[in-house]
Amino acid sequence: MIDPCDKCEEVLQPYLDRELTEAERFEAEAHLDLCGYCRKRYRFEESLRRYVRQAWSEGMPPELKEKLAALRTPIL
Ligand SMILES: [Zn+2]
């Protein structure tokens, strides 16, 4: 699958991890306004992370934790 936007990974990962400066976040948000692909991905990732964090804090089965850890997505 071809990634239509090279900026996506670069912009979205730190954005989701809340590691951007104010200026960078502004730029990322501007990009999300312009790029439907990023916007969809961002919403998906954000809801996924929210779900995972909630499930994590409520306590989840160890085997599910292992599966999530295997996804290599930084969760916390
Ligand atoms: Zn994009």
N, CA, C, O and the ligand as a Tripos MOL2 file, in Angstrom:
@<TRIPOS>MOLECULE
protein
  305   303    77     0     0
PROTEIN
NO_CHARGES

@<TRIPOS>ATOM
      1 N           0.8430   -1.2040    0.0000 N.3       1 MET1
      2 CA          0.0000    0.0000    0.0000 C.3       1 MET1
      3 C           0.8740    1.2490    0.0000 C.2       1 MET1
      4 O           1.8100    1.3770    0.7900 O.2       1 MET1
      5 N           0.5520    2.1430   -0.8860 N.am      2 ILE2
      6 CA          1.3350    3.3680   -1.0000 C.3       2 ILE2
      7 C           0.8180    4.4230   -0.0310 C.2       2 ILE2
      8 O          -0.3810    4.6860    0.0530 O.2       2 ILE2
      9 N           1.7380    5.0060    0.6830 N.am      3 ASP3
     10 CA          1.3720    6.0710    1.6060 C.3       3 ASP3
     11 C           1.2640    7.3740    0.8220 C.2       3 ASP3
     12 O           2.2590    7.8340    0.2620 O.2       3 ASP3
     13 N           0.0810    7.9780    0.7710 N.am      4 PRO4
     14 CA         -0.1000    9.1640   -0.0680 C.3       4 PRO4
     15 C           0.5570   10.4200    0.5110 C.2       4 PRO4
     16 O           0.6420   11.4490   -0.1580 O.2       4 PRO4
     17 N           1.0040   10.3270    1.7190 N.am      5 CYS5
     18 CA          1.5110   11.5460    2.3440 C.3       5 CYS5
     19 C           2.7500   11.2540    3.1840 C.2       5 CYS5
     20 O           2.6640   10.6040    4.2260 O.2       5 CYS5
     21 N           3.8920   11.7340    2.7280 N.am      6 ASP6
     22 CA          5.1500   11.4850    3.4320 C.3       6 ASP6
     23 C           5.2050   12.1460    4.7970 C.2       6 ASP6
     24 O           5.9180   11.6980    5.6960 O.2       6 ASP6
     25 N           4.4520   13.2010    4.9320 N.am      7 LYS7
     26 CA          4.4810   13.9580    6.1640 C.3       7 LYS7
     27 C           3.7640   13.2400    7.3070 C.2       7 LYS7
     28 O           3.9850   13.5240    8.4840 O.2       7 LYS7
     29 N           2.9080   12.3100    6.9270 N.am      8 CYS8
     30 CA          2.0290   11.6960    7.9210 C.3       8 CYS8
     31 C           2.7750   11.1180    9.1170 C.2       8 CYS8
     32 O           2.5110   11.4920   10.2600 O.2       8 CYS8
     33 N           3.6910   10.2200    8.8560 N.am      9 GLU9
     34 CA          4.3860    9.5550    9.9570 C.3       9 GLU9
     35 C           5.1400   10.5750   10.7930 C.2       9 GLU9
     36 O           5.0910   10.5700   12.0230 O.2       9 GLU9
     37 N           5.8190   11.4240   10.1010 N.am     10 GLU10
     38 CA          6.6510   12.4430   10.7150 C.3      10 GLU10
     39 C           5.8340   13.3530   11.6350 C.2      10 GLU10
     40 O           6.2660   13.7080   12.7320 O.2      10 GLU10
     41 N           4.6470   13.7180   11.1580 N.am     11 VAL11
     42 CA          3.8210   14.6720   11.8940 C.3      11 VAL11
     43 C           2.9460   13.9850   12.9320 C.2      11 VAL11
     44 O           2.7930   14.4750   14.0500 O.2      11 VAL11
     45 N           2.3760   12.8500   12.5560 N.am     12 LEU12
     46 CA          1.3460   12.2710   13.4100 C.3      12 LEU12
     47 C           1.8800   11.5660   14.6410 C.2      12 LEU12
     48 O           1.2770   11.6490   15.7100 O.2      12 LEU12
     49 N           2.9950   10.8770   14.5080 N.am     13 GLN13
     50 CA          3.4440   10.1150   15.6670 C.3      13 GLN13
     51 C           3.7410   11.0170   16.8600 C.2      13 GLN13
     52 O           3.1930   10.7930   17.9390 O.2      13 GLN13
     53 N           4.5780   12.0150   16.7010 N.am     14 PRO14
     54 CA          4.8120   12.9100   17.8510 C.3      14 PRO14
     55 C           3.5590   13.6560   18.2680 C.2      14 PRO14
     56 O           3.3840   13.9680   19.4460 O.2      14 PRO14
     57 N           2.6880   13.9430   17.3180 N.am     15 TYR15
     58 CA          1.4470   14.6400   17.6520 C.3      15 TYR15
     59 C           0.6110   13.7870   18.6000 C.2      15 TYR15
     60 O           0.0880   14.2740   19.6020 O.2      15 TYR15
     61 N           0.4960   12.5070   18.2630 N.am     16 LEU16
     62 CA         -0.2700   11.6020   19.1080 C.3      16 LEU16
     63 C           0.3990   11.4030   20.4640 C.2      16 LEU16
     64 O          -0.2730   11.1830   21.4710 O.2      16 LEU16
     65 N           1.7020   11.4810   20.4810 N.am     17 ASP17
     66 CA          2.4300   11.2710   21.7220 C.3      17 ASP17
     67 C           2.5940   12.5470   22.5290 C.2      17 ASP17
     68 O           3.2310   12.5470   23.5830 O.2      17 ASP17
     69 N           2.0170   13.6340   22.0310 N.am     18 ARG18
     70 CA          2.0690   14.9160   22.7490 C.3      18 ARG18
     71 C           3.5030   15.3930   22.9860 C.2      18 ARG18
     72 O           3.8430   15.8540   24.0750 O.2      18 ARG18
     73 N           4.3230   15.2770   21.9640 N.am     19 GLU19
     74 CA          5.7090   15.6920   22.1290 C.3      19 GLU19
     75 C           6.0320   16.9410   21.3220 C.2      19 GLU19
     76 O           7.1900   17.3540   21.2520 O.2      19 GLU19
     77 N           5.0280   17.5390   20.7190 N.am     20 LEU20
     78 CA          5.2710   18.6920   19.8700 C.3      20 LEU20
     79 C           5.2950   19.9870   20.6770 C.2      20 LEU20
     80 O           4.6630   20.1090   21.7260 O.2      20 LEU20
     81 N           6.0390   20.9340   20.1540 N.am     21 THR21
     82 CA          5.9600   22.2890   20.6860 C.3      21 THR21
     83 C           4.6590   22.9180   20.1870 C.2      21 THR21
     84 O           3.9790   22.3580   19.3270 O.2      21 THR21
     85 N           4.3220   24.0770   20.7280 N.am     22 GLU22
     86 CA          3.1020   24.7620   20.2850 C.3      22 GLU22
     87 C           3.1180   24.9910   18.7770 C.2      22 GLU22
     88 O           2.1240   24.7390   18.0970 O.2      22 GLU22
     89 N           4.2380   25.4670   18.2580 N.am     23 ALA23
     90 CA          4.3470   25.7800   16.8280 C.3      23 ALA23
     91 C           4.2020   24.5130   15.9860 C.2      23 ALA23
     92 O           3.5430   24.5140   14.9460 O.2      23 ALA23
     93 N           4.8190   23.4490   16.4470 N.am     24 GLU24
     94 CA          4.7420   22.1940   15.7040 C.3      24 GLU24
     95 C           3.3260   21.6240   15.7310 C.2      24 GLU24
     96 O           2.8430   21.0740   14.7400 O.2      24 GLU24
     97 N           2.6810   21.7640   16.8640 N.am     25 ARG25
     98 CA          1.3120   21.2630   16.9690 C.3      25 ARG25
     99 C           0.3890   22.0480   16.0390 C.2      25 ARG25
    100 O          -0.5020   21.4930   15.3960 O.2      25 ARG25
    101 N           0.6300   23.3410   15.9900 N.am     26 PHE26
    102 CA         -0.1410   24.1950   15.0800 C.3      26 PHE26
    103 C           0.0470   23.7250   13.6400 C.2      26 PHE26
    104 O          -0.9130   23.6410   12.8740 O.2      26 PHE26
    105 N           1.2650   23.4290   13.2910 N.am     27 GLU27
    106 CA          1.5740   22.9640   11.9390 C.3      27 GLU27
    107 C           0.9030   21.6190   11.6690 C.2      27 GLU27
    108 O           0.3550   21.3940   10.5890 O.2      27 GLU27
    109 N           0.9500   20.7300   12.6600 N.am     28 ALA28
    110 CA          0.3280   19.4190   12.5110 C.3      28 ALA28
    111 C          -1.1800   19.5610   12.3350 C.2      28 ALA28
    112 O          -1.7860   18.8670   11.5180 O.2      28 ALA28
    113 N          -1.7740   20.4600   13.1020 N.am     29 GLU29
    114 CA         -3.2190   20.6660   12.9860 C.3      29 GLU29
    115 C          -3.5750   21.2490   11.6290 C.2      29 GLU29
    116 O          -4.5840   20.8760   11.0320 O.2      29 GLU29
    117 N          -2.7480   22.1640   11.1440 N.am     30 ALA30
    118 CA         -2.9650   22.7230    9.8080 C.3      30 ALA30
    119 C          -2.8870   21.6170    8.7690 C.2      30 ALA30
    120 O          -3.6680   21.5850    7.8180 O.2      30 ALA30
    121 N          -1.9410   20.7170    8.9620 N.am     31 HIS31
    122 CA         -1.8130   19.5950    8.0300 C.3      31 HIS31
    123 C          -3.0390   18.6970    8.0870 C.2      31 HIS31
    124 O          -3.5110   18.2290    7.0510 O.2      31 HIS31
    125 N          -3.5550   18.4540    9.2730 N.am     32 LEU32
    126 CA         -4.7540   17.6230    9.4110 C.3      32 LEU32
    127 C          -5.9550   18.2630    8.7070 C.2      32 LEU32
    128 O          -6.8210   17.5670    8.1770 O.2      32 LEU32
    129 N          -5.9910   19.5780    8.7110 N.am     33 ASP33
    130 CA         -7.0690   20.2770    8.0030 C.3      33 ASP33
    131 C          -6.9940   20.0600    6.4990 C.2      33 ASP33
    132 O          -8.0130   19.9670    5.8150 O.2      33 ASP33
    133 N          -5.7630   19.9820    5.9970 N.am     34 LEU34
    134 CA         -5.5630   19.8980    4.5530 C.3      34 LEU34
    135 C          -5.5900   18.4770    4.0310 C.2      34 LEU34
    136 O          -5.9250   18.2440    2.8700 O.2      34 LEU34
    137 N          -5.2470   17.5430    4.8670 N.am     35 CYS35
    138 CA         -4.9860   16.1910    4.3920 C.3      35 CYS35
    139 C          -5.9910   15.2130    4.9880 C.2      35 CYS35
    140 O          -5.8950   14.8450    6.1590 O.2      35 CYS35
    141 N          -6.9430   14.8010    4.1800 N.am     36 GLY36
    142 CA         -7.9800   13.8910    4.6350 C.3      36 GLY36
    143 C          -7.4300   12.5500    5.0740 C.2      36 GLY36
    144 O          -7.9670   11.9160    5.9820 O.2      36 GLY36
    145 N          -6.3670   12.1230    4.4330 N.am     37 TYR37
    146 CA         -5.7600   10.8510    4.7910 C.3      37 TYR37
    147 C          -5.2240   10.9000    6.2220 C.2      37 TYR37
    148 O          -5.4720   10.0000    7.0250 O.2      37 TYR37
    149 N          -4.4980   11.9480    6.5180 N.am     38 CYS38
    150 CA         -3.9400   12.1210    7.8590 C.3      38 CYS38
    151 C          -5.0460   12.2610    8.8930 C.2      38 CYS38
    152 O          -4.9640   11.7120    9.9910 O.2      38 CYS38
    153 N          -6.0680   12.9950    8.5270 N.am     39 ARG39
    154 CA         -7.1560   13.2570    9.4730 C.3      39 ARG39
    155 C          -7.8210   11.9340    9.8770 C.2      39 ARG39
    156 O          -8.0680   11.6790   11.0560 O.2      39 ARG39
    157 N          -8.0980   11.1120    8.8770 N.am     40 LYS40
    158 CA         -8.7150    9.8200    9.1700 C.3      40 LYS40
    159 C          -7.7950    8.9700   10.0220 C.2      40 LYS40
    160 O          -8.2240    8.3410   10.9890 O.2      40 LYS40
    161 N          -6.5370    8.9590    9.6530 N.am     41 ARG41
    162 CA         -5.5790    8.1350   10.3920 C.3      41 ARG41
    163 C          -5.4390    8.6330   11.8200 C.2      41 ARG41
    164 O          -5.3830    7.8550   12.7730 O.2      41 ARG41
    165 N          -5.3850    9.9540   11.9370 N.am     42 TYR42
    166 CA         -5.2400   10.5350   13.2650 C.3      42 TYR42
    167 C          -6.4170   10.1580   14.1490 C.2      42 TYR42
    168 O          -6.2350    9.7490   15.2960 O.2      42 TYR42
    169 N          -7.6300   10.2980   13.6110 N.am     43 ARG43
    170 CA         -8.8210    9.9580   14.4040 C.3      43 ARG43
    171 C          -8.8170    8.5030   14.8000 C.2      43 ARG43
    172 O          -9.1620    8.1480   15.9270 O.2      43 ARG43
    173 N          -8.4210    7.6590   13.8540 N.am     44 PHE44
    174 CA         -8.3790    6.2370   14.1410 C.3      44 PHE44
    175 C          -7.3600    5.9470   15.2450 C.2      44 PHE44
    176 O          -7.6580    5.2420   16.2080 O.2      44 PHE44
    177 N          -6.1760    6.4920   15.0930 N.am     45 GLU45
    178 CA         -5.1090    6.2260   16.0720 C.3      45 GLU45
    179 C          -5.4730    6.7790   17.4350 C.2      45 GLU45
    180 O          -5.2140    6.1590   18.4670 O.2      45 GLU45
    181 N          -6.0750    7.9470   17.4200 N.am     46 GLU46
    182 CA         -6.4280    8.5750   18.6760 C.3      46 GLU46
    183 C          -7.4700    7.7360   19.4100 C.2      46 GLU46
    184 O          -7.3500    7.5130   20.6140 O.2      46 GLU46
    185 N          -8.4830    7.2720   18.6980 N.am     47 SER47
    186 CA         -9.5210    6.4860   19.3670 C.3      47 SER47
    187 C          -8.9600    5.1340   19.8100 C.2      47 SER47
    188 O          -9.3360    4.6030   20.8550 O.2      47 SER47
    189 N          -8.0610    4.5950   19.0040 N.am     48 LEU48
    190 CA         -7.4260    3.3360   19.3860 C.3      48 LEU48
    191 C          -6.6400    3.5060   20.6830 C.2      48 LEU48
    192 O          -6.7360    2.6850   21.5950 O.2      48 LEU48
    193 N          -5.8700    4.5710   20.7480 N.am     49 ARG49
    194 CA         -5.0560    4.8120   21.9440 C.3      49 ARG49
    195 C          -5.9130    5.0580   23.1690 C.2      49 ARG49
    196 O          -5.6110    4.5840   24.2640 O.2      49 ARG49
    197 N          -6.9900    5.8080   22.9670 N.am     50 ARG50
    198 CA         -7.8710    6.0830   24.0880 C.3      50 ARG50
    199 C          -8.4600    4.7750   24.6160 C.2      50 ARG50
    200 O          -8.5330    4.5420   25.8230 O.2      50 ARG50
    201 N          -8.8710    3.9430   23.6820 N.am     51 TYR51
    202 CA         -9.4390    2.6550   24.0540 C.3      51 TYR51
    203 C          -8.4150    1.8090   24.8110 C.2      51 TYR51
    204 O          -8.7150    1.2090   25.8430 O.2      51 TYR51
    205 N          -7.2030    1.7810   24.2690 N.am     52 VAL52
    206 CA         -6.1550    0.9590   24.8850 C.3      52 VAL52
    207 C          -5.8170    1.4660   26.2860 C.2      52 VAL52
    208 O          -5.6900    0.6770   27.2230 O.2      52 VAL52
    209 N          -5.6730    2.7780   26.4230 N.am     53 ARG53
    210 CA         -5.3580    3.3390   27.7410 C.3      53 ARG53
    211 C          -6.4310    3.0010   28.7550 C.2      53 ARG53
    212 O          -6.1360    2.6300   29.8910 O.2      53 ARG53
    213 N          -7.6910    3.1360   28.3310 N.am     54 GLN54
    214 CA         -8.8010    2.8650   29.2280 C.3      54 GLN54
    215 C          -8.8160    1.3920   29.6180 C.2      54 GLN54
    216 O          -8.9540    1.0450   30.7910 O.2      54 GLN54
    217 N          -8.6730    0.5460   28.6230 N.am     55 ALA55
    218 CA         -8.6840   -0.8950   28.8820 C.3      55 ALA55
    219 C          -7.5280   -1.2630   29.8080 C.2      55 ALA55
    220 O          -7.6610   -2.1060   30.6950 O.2      55 ALA55
    221 N          -6.3820   -0.6020   29.5760 N.am     56 TRP56
    222 CA         -5.1890   -0.8610   30.3710 C.3      56 TRP56
    223 C          -5.4330   -0.4960   31.8320 C.2      56 TRP56
    224 O          -5.1080   -1.2610   32.7410 O.2      56 TRP56
    225 N          -5.9960    0.6570   32.0360 N.am     57 SER57
    226 CA         -6.1850    1.1290   33.4010 C.3      57 SER57
    227 C          -7.2810    0.3460   34.1160 C.2      57 SER57
    228 O          -7.2760    0.2400   35.3430 O.2      57 SER57
    229 N          -8.2130   -0.1980   33.3520 N.am     58 GLU58
    230 CA         -9.2610   -1.0070   33.9680 C.3      58 GLU58
    231 C          -8.8020   -2.4330   34.2210 C.2      58 GLU58
    232 O          -9.4970   -3.2270   34.8550 O.2      58 GLU58
    233 N          -7.6210   -2.7370   33.7140 N.am     59 GLY59
    234 CA         -7.0800   -4.0730   33.9000 C.3      59 GLY59
    235 C          -7.5340   -4.9770   32.7810 C.2      59 GLY59
    236 O          -8.7300   -5.2050   32.6000 O.2      59 GLY59
    237 N          -6.5880   -5.4860   32.0380 N.am     60 MET60
    238 CA         -6.9410   -6.3740   30.9400 C.3      60 MET60
    239 C          -6.2040   -7.7000   31.0900 C.2      60 MET60
    240 O          -5.2010   -7.7950   31.7970 O.2      60 MET60
    241 N          -6.7210   -8.7190   30.4100 N.am     61 PRO61
    242 CA         -6.0690  -10.0330   30.5020 C.3      61 PRO61
    243 C          -4.6300   -9.9650   29.9950 C.2      61 PRO61
    244 O          -4.3500   -9.2710   29.0180 O.2      61 PRO61
    245 N          -3.7250  -10.6760   30.6470 N.am     62 PRO62
    246 CA         -2.3060  -10.6370   30.2550 C.3      62 PRO62
    247 C          -2.0840  -10.9740   28.7900 C.2      62 PRO62
    248 O          -1.2000  -10.4000   28.1550 O.2      62 PRO62
    249 N          -2.8580  -11.8820   28.2500 N.am     63 GLU63
    250 CA         -2.6380  -12.2550   26.8510 C.3      63 GLU63
    251 C          -2.9920  -11.1090   25.9050 C.2      63 GLU63
    252 O          -2.3820  -10.9590   24.8460 O.2      63 GLU63
    253 N          -3.9710  -10.3100   26.2900 N.am     64 LEU64
    254 CA         -4.3190   -9.1510   25.4710 C.3      64 LEU64
    255 C          -3.2270   -8.0850   25.5750 C.2      64 LEU64
    256 O          -2.8920   -7.4340   24.5850 O.2      64 LEU64
    257 N          -2.6790   -7.9140   26.7690 N.am     65 LYS65
    258 CA         -1.5510   -6.9930   26.9320 C.3      65 LYS65
    259 C          -0.3900   -7.3840   26.0440 C.2      65 LYS65
    260 O           0.2520   -6.5380   25.4210 O.2      65 LYS65
    261 N          -0.1330   -8.6740   25.9960 N.am     66 GLU66
    262 CA          0.9610   -9.1630   25.1490 C.3      66 GLU66
    263 C           0.7020   -8.8480   23.6870 C.2      66 GLU66
    264 O           1.6050   -8.4230   22.9660 O.2      66 GLU66
    265 N          -0.5170   -9.0550   23.2580 N.am     67 LYS67
    266 CA         -0.8660   -8.7660   21.8660 C.3      67 LYS67
    267 C          -0.6540   -7.2970   21.5450 C.2      67 LYS67
    268 O          -0.1100   -6.9460   20.4980 O.2      67 LYS67
    269 N          -1.0900   -6.4510   22.4590 N.am     68 LEU68
    270 CA         -0.9470   -5.0160   22.2330 C.3      68 LEU68
    271 C           0.5180   -4.6070   22.2260 C.2      68 LEU68
    272 O           0.9370   -3.7750   21.4210 O.2      68 LEU68
    273 N           1.2920   -5.1980   23.1280 N.am     69 ALA69
    274 CA          2.7160   -4.8870   23.1740 C.3      69 ALA69
    275 C           3.3810   -5.2880   21.8640 C.2      69 ALA69
    276 O           4.3100   -4.6260   21.4010 O.2      69 ALA69
    277 N           2.8980   -6.3740   21.2720 N.am     70 ALA70
    278 CA          3.4740   -6.8640   20.0230 C.3      70 ALA70
    279 C           3.1860   -5.9310   18.8540 C.2      70 ALA70
    280 O           3.8570   -6.0120   17.8250 O.2      70 ALA70
    281 N           2.2220   -5.0640   18.9910 N.am     71 LEU71
    282 CA          1.9170   -4.1230   17.9090 C.3      71 LEU71
    283 C           2.9620   -3.0270   17.7830 C.2      71 LEU71
    284 O           2.9860   -2.2940   16.7940 O.2      71 LEU71
    285 N           3.8210   -2.9160   18.7790 N.am     72 ARG72
    286 CA          4.9010   -1.9240   18.7770 C.3      72 ARG72
    287 C           4.3500   -0.4920   18.7600 C.2      72 ARG72
    288 O           5.0180    0.4270   18.2860 O.2      72 ARG72
    289 N           3.1610   -0.3120   19.2660 N.am     73 THR73
    290 CA          2.6200    1.0360   19.3660 C.3      73 THR73
    291 C           2.9400    1.5720   20.7650 C.2      73 THR73
    292 O           2.5970    0.9410   21.7640 O.2      73 THR73
    293 N           3.5800    2.7060   20.8330 N.am     74 PRO74
    294 CA          3.8340    3.2770   22.1650 C.3      74 PRO74
    295 C           2.5090    3.6510   22.8240 C.2      74 PRO74
    296 O           1.7560    4.4720   22.3000 O.2      74 PRO74
    297 N           2.2380    3.0560   23.9490 N.am     75 ILE75
    298 CA          0.9270    3.2180   24.5580 C.3      75 ILE75
    299 C           0.9230    4.2800   25.6460 C.2      75 ILE75
    300 O           0.0000    5.0910   25.7190 O.2      75 ILE75
    301 N           1.9280    4.2830   26.4770 N.am     76 LEU76
    302 CA          1.9060    5.2430   27.5810 C.3      76 LEU76
    303 C           2.9860    6.2960   27.4100 C.2      76 LEU76
    304 O           3.1160    7.1890   28.2480 O.2      76 LEU76
    305 ZN         -0.9570   13.9420    5.4350 Zn       77 ZN77
@<TRIPOS>BOND
     1     1     2 1
     2     2     3 1
     3     3     4 2
     4     3     5 am
     5     5     6 1
     6     6     7 1
     7     7     8 2
     8     7     9 am
     9     9    10 1
    10    10    11 1
    11    11    12 2
    12    11    13 am
    13    13    14 1
    14    14    15 1
    15    15    16 2
    16    15    17 am
    17    17    18 1
    18    18    19 1
    19    19    20 2
    20    19    21 am
    21    21    22 1
    22    22    23 1
    23    23    24 2
    24    23    25 am
    25    25    26 1
    26    26    27 1
    27    27    28 2
    28    27    29 am
    29    29    30 1
    30    30    31 1
    31    31    32 2
    32    31    33 am
    33    33    34 1
    34    34    35 1
    35    35    36 2
    36    35    37 am
    37    37    38 1
    38    38    39 1
    39    39    40 2
    40    39    41 am
    41    41    42 1
    42    42    43 1
    43    43    44 2
    44    43    45 am
    45    45    46 1
    46    46    47 1
    47    47    48 2
    48    47    49 am
    49    49    50 1
    50    50    51 1
    51    51    52 2
    52    51    53 am
    53    53    54 1
    54    54    55 1
    55    55    56 2
    56    55    57 am
    57    57    58 1
    58    58    59 1
    59    59    60 2
    60    59    61 am
    61    61    62 1
    62    62    63 1
    63    63    64 2
    64    63    65 am
    65    65    66 1
    66    66    67 1
    67    67    68 2
    68    67    69 am
    69    69    70 1
    70    70    71 1
    71    71    72 2
    72    71    73 am
    73    73    74 1
    74    74    75 1
    75    75    76 2
    76    75    77 am
    77    77    78 1
    78    78    79 1
    79    79    80 2
    80    79    81 am
    81    81    82 1
    82    82    83 1
    83    83    84 2
    84    83    85 am
    85    85    86 1
    86    86    87 1
    87    87    88 2
    88    87    89 am
    89    89    90 1
    90    90    91 1
    91    91    92 2
    92    91    93 am
    93    93    94 1
    94    94    95 1
    95    95    96 2
    96    95    97 am
    97    97    98 1
    98    98    99 1
    99    99   100 2
   100    99   101 am
   101   101   102 1
   102   102   103 1
   103   103   104 2
   104   103   105 am
   105   105   106 1
   106   106   107 1
   107   107   108 2
   108   107   109 am
   109   109   110 1
   110   110   111 1
   111   111   112 2
   112   111   113 am
   113   113   114 1
   114   114   115 1
   115   115   116 2
   116   115   117 am
   117   117   118 1
   118   118   119 1
   119   119   120 2
   120   119   121 am
   121   121   122 1
   122   122   123 1
   123   123   124 2
   124   123   125 am
   125   125   126 1
   126   126   127 1
   127   127   128 2
   128   127   129 am
   129   129   130 1
   130   130   131 1
   131   131   132 2
   132   131   133 am
   133   133   134 1
   134   134   135 1
   135   135   136 2
   136   135   137 am
   137   137   138 1
   138   138   139 1
   139   139   140 2
   140   139   141 am
   141   141   142 1
   142   142   143 1
   143   143   144 2
   144   143   145 am
   145   145   146 1
   146   146   147 1
   147   147   148 2
   148   147   149 am
   149   149   150 1
   150   150   151 1
   151   151   152 2
   152   151   153 am
   153   153   154 1
   154   154   155 1
   155   155   156 2
   156   155   157 am
   157   157   158 1
   158   158   159 1
   159   159   160 2
   160   159   161 am
   161   161   162 1
   162   162   163 1
   163   163   164 2
   164   163   165 am
   165   165   166 1
   166   166   167 1
   167   167   168 2
   168   167   169 am
   169   169   170 1
   170   170   171 1
   171   171   172 2
   172   171   173 am
   173   173   174 1
   174   174   175 1
   175   175   176 2
   176   175   177 am
   177   177   178 1
   178   178   179 1
   179   179   180 2
   180   179   181 am
   181   181   182 1
   182   182   183 1
   183   183   184 2
   184   183   185 am
   185   185   186 1
   186   186   187 1
   187   187   188 2
   188   187   189 am
   189   189   190 1
   190   190   191 1
   191   191   192 2
   192   191   193 am
   193   193   194 1
   194   194   195 1
   195   195   196 2
   196   195   197 am
   197   197   198 1
   198   198   199 1
   199   199   200 2
   200   199   201 am
   201   201   202 1
   202   202   203 1
   203   203   204 2
   204   203   205 am
   205   205   206 1
   206   206   207 1
   207   207   208 2
   208   207   209 am
   209   209   210 1
   210   210   211 1
   211   211   212 2
   212   211   213 am
   213   213   214 1
   214   214   215 1
   215   215   216 2
   216   215   217 am
   217   217   218 1
   218   218   219 1
   219   219   220 2
   220   219   221 am
   221   221   222 1
   222   222   223 1
   223   223   224 2
   224   223   225 am
   225   225   226 1
   226   226   227 1
   227   227   228 2
   228   227   229 am
   229   229   230 1
   230   230   231 1
   231   231   232 2
   232   231   233 am
   233   233   234 1
   234   234   235 1
   235   235   236 2
   236   235   237 am
   237   237   238 1
   238   238   239 1
   239   239   240 2
   240   239   241 am
   241   241   242 1
   242   242   243 1
   243   243   244 2
   244   243   245 am
   245   245   246 1
   246   246   247 1
   247   247   248 2
   248   247   249 am
   249   249   250 1
   250   250   251 1
   251   251   252 2
   252   251   253 am
   253   253   254 1
   254   254   255 1
   255   255   256 2
   256   255   257 am
   257   257   258 1
   258   258   259 1
   259   259   260 2
   260   259   261 am
   261   261   262 1
   262   262   263 1
   263   263   264 2
   264   263   265 am
   265   265   266 1
   266   266   267 1
   267   267   268 2
   268   267   269 am
   269   269   270 1
   270   270   271 1
   271   271   272 2
   272   271   273 am
   273   273   274 1
   274   274   275 1
   275   275   276 2
   276   275   277 am
   277   277   278 1
   278   278   279 1
   279   279   280 2
   280   279   281 am
   281   281   282 1
   282   282   283 1
   283   283   284 2
   284   283   285 am
   285   285   286 1
   286   286   287 1
   287   287   288 2
   288   287   289 am
   289   289   290 1
   290   290   291 1
   291   291   292 2
   292   291   293 am
   293   293   294 1
   294   294   295 1
   295   295   296 2
   296   295   297 am
   297   297   298 1
   298   298   299 1
   299   299   300 2
   300   299   301 am
   301   301   302 1
   302   302   303 1
   303   303   304 2
@<TRIPOS>SUBSTRUCTURE
     1 MET1         2 RESIDUE 1 A MET
     2 ILE2         6 RESIDUE 1 A ILE
     3 ASP3        10 RESIDUE 1 A ASP
     4 PRO4        14 RESIDUE 1 A PRO
     5 CYS5        18 RESIDUE 1 A CYS
     6 ASP6        22 RESIDUE 1 A ASP
     7 LYS7        26 RESIDUE 1 A LYS
     8 CYS8        30 RESIDUE 1 A CYS
     9 GLU9        34 RESIDUE 1 A GLU
    10 GLU10       38 RESIDUE 1 A GLU
    11 VAL11       42 RESIDUE 1 A VAL
    12 LEU12       46 RESIDUE 1 A LEU
    13 GLN13       50 RESIDUE 1 A GLN
    14 PRO14       54 RESIDUE 1 A PRO
    15 TYR15       58 RESIDUE 1 A TYR
    16 LEU16       62 RESIDUE 1 A LEU
    17 ASP17       66 RESIDUE 1 A ASP
    18 ARG18       70 RESIDUE 1 A ARG
    19 GLU19       74 RESIDUE 1 A GLU
    20 LEU20       78 RESIDUE 1 A LEU
    21 THR21       82 RESIDUE 1 A THR
    22 GLU22       86 RESIDUE 1 A GLU
    23 ALA23       90 RESIDUE 1 A ALA
    24 GLU24       94 RESIDUE 1 A GLU
    25 ARG25       98 RESIDUE 1 A ARG
    26 PHE26      102 RESIDUE 1 A PHE
    27 GLU27      106 RESIDUE 1 A GLU
    28 ALA28      110 RESIDUE 1 A ALA
    29 GLU29      114 RESIDUE 1 A GLU
    30 ALA30      118 RESIDUE 1 A ALA
    31 HIS31      122 RESIDUE 1 A HIS
    32 LEU32      126 RESIDUE 1 A LEU
    33 ASP33      130 RESIDUE 1 A ASP
    34 LEU34      134 RESIDUE 1 A LEU
    35 CYS35      138 RESIDUE 1 A CYS
    36 GLY36      142 RESIDUE 1 A GLY
    37 TYR37      146 RESIDUE 1 A TYR
    38 CYS38      150 RESIDUE 1 A CYS
    39 ARG39      154 RESIDUE 1 A ARG
    40 LYS40      158 RESIDUE 1 A LYS
    41 ARG41      162 RESIDUE 1 A ARG
    42 TYR42      166 RESIDUE 1 A TYR
    43 ARG43      170 RESIDUE 1 A ARG
    44 PHE44      174 RESIDUE 1 A PHE
    45 GLU45      178 RESIDUE 1 A GLU
    46 GLU46      182 RESIDUE 1 A GLU
    47 SER47      186 RESIDUE 1 A SER
    48 LEU48      190 RESIDUE 1 A LEU
    49 ARG49      194 RESIDUE 1 A ARG
    50 ARG50      198 RESIDUE 1 A ARG
    51 TYR51      202 RESIDUE 1 A TYR
    52 VAL52      206 RESIDUE 1 A VAL
    53 ARG53      210 RESIDUE 1 A ARG
    54 GLN54      214 RESIDUE 1 A GLN
    55 ALA55      218 RESIDUE 1 A ALA
    56 TRP56      222 RESIDUE 1 A TRP
    57 SER57      226 RESIDUE 1 A SER
    58 GLU58      230 RESIDUE 1 A GLU
    59 GLY59      234 RESIDUE 1 A GLY
    60 MET60      238 RESIDUE 1 A MET
    61 PRO61      242 RESIDUE 1 A PRO
    62 PRO62      246 RESIDUE 1 A PRO
    63 GLU63      250 RESIDUE 1 A GLU
    64 LEU64      254 RESIDUE 1 A LEU
    65 LYS65      258 RESIDUE 1 A LYS
    66 GLU66      262 RESIDUE 1 A GLU
    67 LYS67      266 RESIDUE 1 A LYS
    68 LEU68      270 RESIDUE 1 A LEU
    69 ALA69      274 RESIDUE 1 A ALA
    70 ALA70      278 RESIDUE 1 A ALA
    71 LEU71      282 RESIDUE 1 A LEU
    72 ARG72      286 RESIDUE 1 A ARG
    73 THR73      290 RESIDUE 1 A THR
    74 PRO74      294 RESIDUE 1 A PRO
    75 ILE75      298 RESIDUE 1 A ILE
    76 LEU76      302 RESIDUE 1 A LEU
    77 ZN77       305 GROUP 0 **** ****
